[in-house]
């Protein structure tokens, strides 16, 4: 069994984090490590080929938020958590407005 390794990240003294903030930071760092250390690197060849074919290639991480109620399902993405949640809330409100007689 491999020894568990931990990364310690110093935070500025002025930062106050609650339990939700801590879980969010932990999940974010775990996702970044998983993305960076994934075994497959096929994407590098795909990016190189697209660039050789004249494409400008940009990529980045994004937030995804979803809301489900019974059979109703809404999903939105955004560059920030606020944007993704605002988008899914707007879609849910639109869904509710469409059901009002």
C-alpha positions as CSV (number, residue, x, y, z in Angstrom):
1,X,0.0,0.0,0.0
2,X,1.3,3.4,-0.9
3,X,1.9,5.9,1.9
4,X,-0.6,8.7,2.0
5,X,0.9,12.0,1.0
6,X,-0.5,15.4,2.0
7,X,0.1,18.9,0.7
8,X,0.0,21.7,3.1
9,X,-1.2,25.1,1.7
10,X,-0.6,28.2,3.9
11,X,-3.5,30.6,3.9
12,X,-3.3,34.3,4.6
13,X,-4.1,35.2,8.2
14,X,-7.0,37.4,7.1
15,X,-8.8,34.5,5.5
16,X,-11.6,32.9,7.6
17,X,-13.0,29.7,6.3
18,X,-16.1,27.8,7.4
19,X,-16.7,24.1,7.0
20,X,-18.2,24.6,3.5
21,X,-15.2,26.6,2.4
22,X,-12.8,24.0,3.6
23,X,-14.7,21.2,1.8
24,X,-14.8,23.3,-1.4
25,X,-11.0,23.9,-1.2
26,X,-10.3,20.2,-0.6
27,X,-12.5,19.1,-3.5
28,X,-10.9,21.7,-5.8
29,X,-7.4,20.6,-5.0
30,X,-8.3,17.0,-5.4
31,X,-9.9,17.7,-8.8
32,X,-6.8,19.6,-9.9
33,X,-4.5,16.8,-8.8
34,X,-6.6,14.2,-10.6
35,X,-6.7,16.3,-13.8
36,X,-2.9,17.0,-13.7
37,X,-1.9,13.4,-12.8
38,X,-4.2,11.5,-15.0
39,X,-2.5,8.6,-16.8
40,X,-3.8,9.3,-20.3
41,X,-2.1,12.1,-22.1
42,X,-3.9,11.6,-25.5
43,X,-5.3,15.2,-25.2
44,X,-1.8,16.6,-25.9
45,X,-1.7,14.9,-29.3
46,X,-5.2,16.2,-30.0
47,X,-4.3,19.8,-29.1
48,X,-1.1,19.6,-31.2
49,X,-3.1,18.2,-34.2
50,X,-5.8,20.9,-34.0
51,X,-3.1,23.6,-33.8
52,X,-1.3,22.1,-36.8
53,X,-4.7,22.3,-38.6
54,X,-4.9,26.0,-37.9
55,X,-7.2,26.0,-34.9
56,X,-6.7,28.2,-31.9
57,X,-7.2,25.9,-28.9
58,X,-8.2,27.2,-25.4
59,X,-9.4,25.1,-22.5
60,X,-10.1,25.6,-18.8
61,X,-12.0,24.3,-15.9
62,X,-15.6,25.3,-15.2
63,X,-18.2,24.9,-12.5
64,X,-21.3,22.7,-13.1
65,X,-24.5,23.1,-11.1
66,X,-27.6,20.9,-11.3
67,X,-31.0,21.0,-9.7
68,X,-33.5,18.1,-9.7
69,X,-37.0,17.9,-8.5
70,X,-38.9,14.7,-9.3
71,X,-38.6,14.3,-13.1
72,X,-37.5,17.9,-13.6
73,X,-33.8,18.4,-14.2
74,X,-31.8,21.6,-14.9
75,X,-28.1,22.0,-15.4
76,X,-25.8,25.0,-16.0
77,X,-22.1,25.7,-16.2
78,X,-20.1,28.9,-15.5
79,X,-16.6,30.1,-14.8
80,X,-17.5,30.7,-11.2
81,X,-19.7,28.8,-8.7
82,X,-21.9,31.9,-8.4
83,X,-22.4,31.9,-12.2
84,X,-23.3,28.2,-12.4
85,X,-25.7,28.4,-9.5
86,X,-27.3,31.6,-10.8
87,X,-27.7,29.9,-14.2
88,X,-29.4,26.7,-12.7
89,X,-31.6,28.9,-10.5
90,X,-32.7,30.9,-13.5
91,X,-33.5,27.7,-15.5
92,X,-35.5,26.3,-12.5
93,X,-37.5,29.6,-12.2
94,X,-38.2,29.5,-16.0
95,X,-39.4,25.9,-15.6
96,X,-41.7,26.9,-12.7
97,X,-43.0,29.9,-14.7
98,X,-43.9,27.7,-17.6
99,X,-46.2,25.6,-15.4
100,X,-48.2,28.5,-14.0
101,X,-51.8,28.6,-15.5
